[in-house]
């Protein structure tokens, strides 16, 4: 939970800590000196007693979407002046204090005045499904404070269409209505609902719970990660089990019984790969040549990290992909951080919405 630095206790504070760990950071520290290393959670109304000095790195992690590669993630950017001012106020919540900003005055002057609206930078797939469920595809005719960017909304609607959640006009389908009632990303909602019919609700929930959280694997093997969480061998297993139970209860009662399947089961690998492909059909990937490079259905090329146990599989589904430079990405500009094995039949089942027939 923390460490000692020359007699000073050092504690983390972020949203993924357990309640007990957060309480330790935010509780009374007694007479001992403490250093709290915090994310922008400290910008909330949370009060940390005893703070008299704030050292601000003047950086923020904000969502960004790479439309060209169909990837989203958090990037480190210059914090806004509004955020830096709010952080400085932490030093004086309970009495006089001091704030130190690790930034030059010229950089302060160039910093944005306010935080960039998330609607302008984030993946809008969930937003697009909500708007469609409201009967206002793309938010047309709605007096929104900030209009969603056209290209991002078009990409979000394309994703929903591939998932079968909206029709060609952007209007919600029956599957979309069911997914909109699941409090999760539309991709994961679709994987949970459709996956329950193919592999059973508990198995589908186990994979979706793994994809929904920020679980990491050192070798990129999603099958192995799910197996570790299931065995209880990782510290995150308890939280994962609670999420599996919650997701299982979200499956409609009609889909909790028998498990009809159009795919021949292959054990855990079939479950993991198939359910992940239902969530991310655009990330179904086939190996290019004999190397570690894969071509995703979305058109992006990405490479497995060196030594990955998945390197010899012809078909994969990529759960997590990130931009990268250098040899680790085999010159593709993107590295596969988490993936599961897949067969061609499973790929065609999960990616049915992407299949087209053309005569050239």
C-alpha positions, 0 to 999 in steps of 0.5 A: 500500500505504501513505502517509507522514504527516509521516515516519510510514508509515501501513499498512492491515491487513484480511482482504482484503489480499494476503499481501504487503500483510499481511506488510508491515503485520505484519513488522518495521518497522525504526527507522521509526515506523508507524501500522497502521490495522486492522479487528478482524482485530487481535483474532485471534492475529496479532501485529504487532511494535512496537506500543506504543500502541493507539487503539480507536474502540470500534466493531464491524461486525456482521452484521444482517438486515432481515427486512422488506426481505429484506436483510442486511449489516454495520452499525456497532455499539458494541463489546463490553467483551470485544472492547475489552479484547482490543484493549487487550492488543495494546499489551502483546503484546511489552512495556509499552504504552498503550491509549486508548479513544475512549469515555466511561465511561458508554458503557463501562458500557452496552456489552454484555459479550460479542459478540452470537452471530452466530446471533442476528443473521445470515442463516441460509440456509447454516446451515439448509441444513447442518442439513437435510443433517444430517437435522435441519431447523431444528436441531430436537432438536439441543443447540445452544449458542444456539438459532437465532431462529425467524423467521430460521430460517423465513425461511432455510427459505423462501429454500431452498424457493424455490431448490428446495434443501429441500421443504415439510417442510424436508428436503433435496432432491437439488439441495440435497444437490448444493449442500451439497457446494459450499463457498459460500453456498447461493444461489451454489451453486445459481446455479453448478450450475444456471447451468452447465447453462444458460450453461456452467460457466466463464460461470456461475463468472465471475458467481458469483465476482463475486457472492461477493466484495465487488466494487463498481461506481460506476454499479451495472452488474453487466454492466460490472463482470463485463466489467472483471474479465474484461478484467483492467482492475481490480486485483482481476482476478487474484484473481477469475480464481483464484476462477473457476478454483476454482468451475469445478472444483466443477461436476460433470463431467457438467455441464462439457461441452455447454451445453443452454439453455432461454433464448435467449442474449443474450451477456454480459448474458444470462449475468450476469442469468440466473445472478444471478437463479438466486442471488437469485430474490427479487430479480428486479425490474420497473420501477414507472412511468417512474422509477428505482423497481423492485418486487422479487419479495420485495415490497421497493421499491428505486431505482437511483442517479442516472445509472445506465445501467440506469434504462430497463430494465423487468426487472432482477435486483438483486445488492446492495441496501442501506437508504438515506435521502433522494432517492437512494432515491426515497423507497423506503428502499432503494437498488440498488447492483448489478444486471443486465438481465433479460428476462421469459423469463429472469425466469420461468426463474430464478424458477420456484420463486416462481410461484404461481397464485391464483383470487380 
